[in-house]
Amino acid sequence: MATAVTPPRGMRDFLPADKATRERALGVIRSSFAAHGFDEIETPVMEDSMRLHSGLGGDNEKLGFAVLKRGLAPADLVAAAEADDLLSLADLGLRFDLTVPLARFYASHRAELPTVFRSIQIAPVWRAERPQKGRYRQFMQCDIDIIGEAGPLAEIELITATVAALDNLGLAGCSVRINDRRILATMLASWGVAENLTERALITLDKLDKIGVEGVVAELDRLDIDTTGLPDTLAGFADAGWPDQADAPAWLDEAAYADLLALRAALPGVTLEFDPTLVRGMGYYTGTIFEIKHPDLGYSLGGGGRYDGMIGRFLGTDVPACGFSIGFERIVDLLADSDGESDQAVVLVHEKDADPAALVALKASLVAEGLRVRLEKRTKNLKALLERAGAAGYGRFAFVGVDTLGAADLVFKPLGE
């Protein structure tokens, strides 16, 4: 029986055309973020295990890949398994997001960074997900964060830069759902949710778009939460829009809502949708939270929020922080194939006995003109050869004959002909 040669489950290979599409998209995102004053950094793929499992990563901590300590004996594994403490055998782990590494990075390099630091992180992360469509064990994250800015300027810059990146990618029609953790707190308190049940109630509320009003109410009932009148309240949220402050519902935290209205006024070119049921799953959020919504999709294309308490866990003193992450794997699947550079990518089809030195010299002259050039030996199935080249992003081809003396003698044709 042949040995399987596929990648590990939840991880993928990318053929040249797919890789080219991904790199073009990443280039657009990078340049968009950089244009708004963000600087790119890089952190290790692994972090200290205790740091990754310090309670900052929420449920993602349960999905982290651990790296076992060197020199362990079989008896160590047995003892740890019997004690249900396998994590004690690991001293490192693969990062499951880019926010925890950023917090550690800032704590390590604060003296070398500006007072307000605007960072870009674009890198792979790893989670032990159950592989399924749209969920992978290795995937790319594209994050921007602002550390050191306590005011609304951070949210304004982050939303502006993210929307600009989406526009530059050609993803029109996106909007930003927005809420505030303080509003969620006052809402749950108005429903009589005990403080010790707050997090579990938020987890349930976060499922509203998946299990609907009835599902949320049923789960809250099982927590012994009084849900009298709650179905009508939740159903009314869908079309509530932005409530008038003069007639705001009792559960609405006035200060937090005023901050959201100020953000809307400062972002006239962005469609902001107030959604009091927006939760975001990470427990480290302390204020504003937001998600990217696309009119044709039932899932978000990214999100983020303010997490003012995280960096203090490493530094010993609180530092305001806010971030926005684009869901790259979801976005890249929506992008139309671009052939804008294909005319600059050409194939030279030559006979098998062509002079290698002459071919390389001809190729070099075209590369010097700014073209991307591939040499291909002519085959009996020329059509298949050209189709493969077209799939790889090449747009034109030319035959190199015995009479070809230089680039001026080449006659280029579109690959589609």
JOFEN-V837956 format. One record per residue. N is the residue number from 1. RES is the residue in one small letter. PSI is psi as a letter, one per 40 degrees, with the letter a starting at -180 (NA if undefined). Layout:
BEGIN
{{N,RES,PSI} {N,RES,PSI}}
END
This chain:
BEGIN
{{1,m,h} {2,a,i} {3,t,h} {4,a,h} {5,v,e} {6,t,i} {7,p,i} {8,p,i} {9,r,h} {10,g,e} {11,m,i} {12,r,i} {13,d,i} {14,f,h} {15,l,i} {16,p,d} {17,a,d} {18,d,d} {19,k,d} {20,a,d} {21,t,d} {22,r,d} {23,e,d} {24,r,d} {25,a,d} {26,l,d} {27,g,d} {28,v,d} {29,i,d} {30,r,d} {31,s,d} {32,s,d} {33,f,d} {34,a,d} {35,a,d} {36,h,e} {37,g,e} {38,f,i} {39,d,h} {40,e,h} {41,i,i} {42,e,h} {43,t,i} {44,p,i} {45,v,e} {46,m,i} {47,e,i} {48,d,h} {49,s,d} {50,m,d} {51,r,d} {52,l,d} {53,h,f} {54,s,e} {55,g,e} {56,l,d} {57,g,e} {58,g,a} {59,d,d} {60,n,d} {61,e,d} {62,k,e} {63,l,e} {64,g,i} {65,f,h} {66,a,i} {67,v,h} {68,l,i} {69,k,i} {70,r,i} {71,g,e} {72,l,i} {73,a,i} {74,p,d} {75,a,d} {76,d,d} {77,l,d} {78,v,d} {79,a,d} {80,a,d} {81,a,d} {82,e,d} {83,a,e} {84,d,f} {85,d,f} {86,l,d} {87,l,d} {88,s,e} {89,l,e} {90,a,h} {91,d,e} {92,l,i} {93,g,i} {94,l,h} {95,r,h} {96,f,e} {97,d,a} {98,l,e} {99,t,d} {100,v,d} {101,p,d} {102,l,d} {103,a,d} {104,r,d} {105,f,d} {106,y,d} {107,a,d} {108,s,d} {109,h,e} {110,r,d} {111,a,d} {112,e,e} {113,l,i} {114,p,i} {115,t,d} {116,v,h} {117,f,h} {118,r,h} {119,s,i} {120,i,h} {121,q,h} {122,i,h} {123,a,i} {124,p,i} {125,v,i} {126,w,h} {127,r,i} {128,a,f} {129,e,i} {130,r,h} {131,p,h} {132,q,i} {133,k,h} {134,g,e} {135,r,h} {136,y,i} {137,r,d} {138,q,h} {139,f,i} {140,m,h} {141,q,i} {142,c,h} {143,d,i} {144,i,i} {145,d,i} {146,i,h} {147,i,h} {148,g,e} {149,e,h} {150,a,e} {151,g,a} {152,p,e} {153,l,d} {154,a,d} {155,e,d} {156,i,d} {157,e,d} {158,l,d} {159,i,d} {160,t,d} {161,a,d} {162,t,d} {163,v,d} {164,a,d} {165,a,d} {166,l,d} {167,d,d} {168,n,d} {169,l,e} {170,g,e} {171,l,g} {172,a,i} {173,g,e} {174,c,i} {175,s,i} {176,v,h} {177,r,h} {178,i,i} {179,n,a} {180,d,h} {181,r,d} {182,r,d} {183,i,d} {184,l,d} {185,a,d} {186,t,d} {187,m,d} {188,l,d} {189,a,d} {190,s,d} {191,w,e} {192,g,f} {193,v,h} {194,a,i} {195,e,d} {196,n,e} {197,l,e} {198,t,d} {199,e,d} {200,r,d} {201,a,d} {202,l,d} {203,i,d} {204,t,d} {205,l,d} {206,d,e} {207,k,e} {208,l,d} {209,d,e} {210,k,d} {211,i,e} {212,g,i} {213,v,d} {214,e,d} {215,g,d} {216,v,d} {217,v,d} {218,a,d} {219,e,d} {220,l,d} {221,d,d} {222,r,e} {223,l,e} {224,d,f} {225,i,h} {226,d,h} {227,t,e} {228,t,h} {229,g,e} {230,l,d} {231,p,d} {232,d,d} {233,t,d} {234,l,d} {235,a,d} {236,g,d} {237,f,d} {238,a,d} {239,d,e} {240,a,d} {241,g,a} {242,w,h} {243,p,i} {244,d,h} {245,q,d} {246,a,d} {247,d,f} {248,a,i} {249,p,i} {250,a,d} {251,w,e} {252,l,h} {253,d,h} {254,e,d} {255,a,d} {256,a,d} {257,y,d} {258,a,d} {259,d,d} {260,l,d} {261,l,d} {262,a,d} {263,l,d} {264,r,d} {265,a,d} {266,a,e} {267,l,g} {268,p,d} {269,g,e} {270,v,h} {271,t,h} {272,l,h} {273,e,h} {274,f,h} {275,d,g} {276,p,e} {277,t,e} {278,l,h} {279,v,d} {280,r,h} {281,g,d} {282,m,h} {283,g,e} {284,y,e} {285,y,h} {286,t,e} {287,g,b} {288,t,h} {289,i,i} {290,f,i} {291,e,i} {292,i,h} {293,k,h} {294,h,h} {295,p,d} {296,d,e} {297,l,i} {298,g,e} {299,y,i} {300,s,i} {301,l,e} {302,g,i} {303,g,a} {304,g,a} {305,g,a} {306,r,h} {307,y,g} {308,d,e} {309,g,e} {310,m,d} {311,i,d} {312,g,d} {313,r,d} {314,f,d} {315,l,d} {316,g,e} {317,t,h} {318,d,i} {319,v,h} {320,p,i} {321,a,i} {322,c,i} {323,g,i} {324,f,h} {325,s,h} {326,i,h} {327,g,g} {328,f,d} {329,e,d} {330,r,d} {331,i,d} {332,v,d} {333,d,e} {334,l,e} {335,l,h} {336,a,i} {337,d,h} {338,s,h} {339,d,f} {340,g,d} {341,e,e} {342,s,d} {343,d,d} {344,q,e} {345,a,h} {346,v,i} {347,v,h} {348,l,h} {349,v,h} {350,h,i} {351,e,i} {352,k,d} {353,d,e} {354,a,i} {355,d,h} {356,p,d} {357,a,d} {358,a,d} {359,l,d} {360,v,d} {361,a,d} {362,l,d} {363,k,d} {364,a,d} {365,s,d} {366,l,d} {367,v,d} {368,a,d} {369,e,e} {370,g,e} {371,l,i} {372,r,h} {373,v,h} {374,r,h} {375,l,h} {376,e,h} {377,k,h} {378,r,h} {379,t,i} {380,k,d} {381,n,g} {382,l,d} {383,k,d} {384,a,d} {385,l,d} {386,l,d} {387,e,d} {388,r,d} {389,a,d} {390,g,d} {391,a,d} {392,a,e} {393,g,e} {394,y,i} {395,g,d} {396,r,i} {397,f,i} {398,a,i} {399,f,h} {400,v,h} {401,g,a} {402,v,d} {403,d,e} {404,t,h} {405,l,d} {406,g,a} {407,a,d} {408,a,e} {409,d,e} {410,l,h} {411,v,h} {412,f,i} {413,k,i} {414,p,i} {415,l,d} {416,g,e} {417,e,NA}}
END
